[in-house]
Amino acid sequence: MKQRQFLDRDLDIWKETAPGMLMLTARADGSDAGVGIVAYTDTVQTGYGPLTEVRTDDLDPARVERALRLYVAELAPEKHAEIEDHPADGIDRYCDEAEFFLRCWEATA
């Protein structure tokens, strides 16, 4: 499991140790106070304010395509069938859809 990281309102860093559990790993002020404590996510949010997830990974185009395929198949099965087996030529167009999604993602940065 990849460890997710979160910042609290003071910009202290918390890492997910298990689903629903966080450990304080670094303080924004550089002190060691409290570093290493483990608490439930809701307890951390109550005591340290809202948490913001830190995303350090880039979007993997192949993973985006797989996720998009699953999402559209669940949301609109007829649209999924059309993209997967395009009526004009029978070619799977999910690669094109994923590329378009990634362009949209970059445009919103």
KANOR-V879194 format. One record per residue. N is the residue number from 1. PHI is phi in whole degrees, -180 to 180 (NA if undefined). OMEGA is omega in whole degrees, 0 to 359 (* if undefined). D_FIRST is the distance of its C-alpha to the first C-alpha in Angstrom with 2 decimals. Layout:
# KANOR-V879194
N_PHI_OMEGA_D_FIRST, N_PHI_OMEGA_D_FIRST
This chain:
# KANOR-V879194
1_NA_176_0.00, 2_-74_180_3.77, 3_-75_176_6.22, 4_-84_179_8.89, 5_-120_181_12.40, 6_-136_172_15.60, 7_-109_174_19.27, 8_-92_184_21.77, 9_-64_179_25.48, 10_-93_182_26.32, 11_69_171_23.63, 12_-74_184_21.89, 13_-103_177_18.18, 14_-119_176_15.68, 15_-114_178_11.96, 16_-76_179_9.77, 17_-97_177_9.28, 18_-161_178_8.80, 19_-54_179_9.94, 20_85_181_13.38, 21_-125_180_13.35, 22_-127_175_13.88, 23_-123_176_15.21, 24_-72_184_17.99, 25_-112_179_17.43, 26_-158_177_20.45, 27_-101_181_23.69, 28_-63_181_25.40, 29_-84_177_28.68, 30_85_180_27.48, 31_-77_178_28.19, 32_-101_184_26.19, 33_-59_176_27.18, 34_82_181_24.45, 35_-61_181_21.72, 36_103_178_19.35, 37_-70_179_20.12, 38_-121_181_17.54, 39_-149_175_18.51, 40_-67_181_17.78, 41_-56_181_17.07, 42_-66_176_20.55, 43_-67_178_22.19, 44_-64_180_20.92, 45_-62_179_22.20, 46_-66_184_25.46, 47_-85_188_26.04, 48_-123_178_24.82, 49_87_182_25.34, 50_-63_180_23.30, 51_-104_176_19.88, 52_-117_180_19.22, 53_-73_177_15.79, 54_-93_180_15.78, 55_-105_181_14.87, 56_-110_183_15.03, 57_-92_174_14.00, 58_-83_177_16.91, 59_-74_178_17.26, 60_-87_183_17.08, 61_-54_180_20.33, 62_-67_179_19.37, 63_-69_177_16.37, 64_-60_180_18.80, 65_-62_180_21.32, 66_-64_180_19.23, 67_-65_179_18.22, 68_-62_179_21.87, 69_-59_180_23.14, 70_-65_182_21.28, 71_-64_182_22.32, 72_-66_179_25.93, 73_-60_179_26.28, 74_-77_185_25.45, 75_-76_185_27.49, 76_-146_183_30.48, 77_-54_180_30.83, 78_-68_178_34.14, 79_-69_177_32.77, 80_-58_180_29.88, 81_-62_180_32.57, 82_-67_180_34.64, 83_-72_183_31.93, 84_-71_181_30.77, 85_-136_187_34.41, 86_-55_184_36.45, 87_-59_183_39.98, 88_-72_186_41.76, 89_-143_178_40.47, 90_75_182_37.75, 91_-87_176_35.15, 92_-71_184_31.49, 93_-103_182_31.17, 94_-64_177_27.46, 95_-60_178_27.08, 96_-64_180_29.81, 97_-64_179_28.30, 98_-65_177_24.93, 99_-62_178_26.97, 100_-64_178_28.95, 101_-59_180_25.94, 102_-64_175_24.64, 103_-64_178_28.19, 104_-64_179_28.23, 105_-59_180_24.93, 106_-66_181_26.48, 107_-68_182_29.75, 108_-92_181_28.29, 109_-68_*_26.91
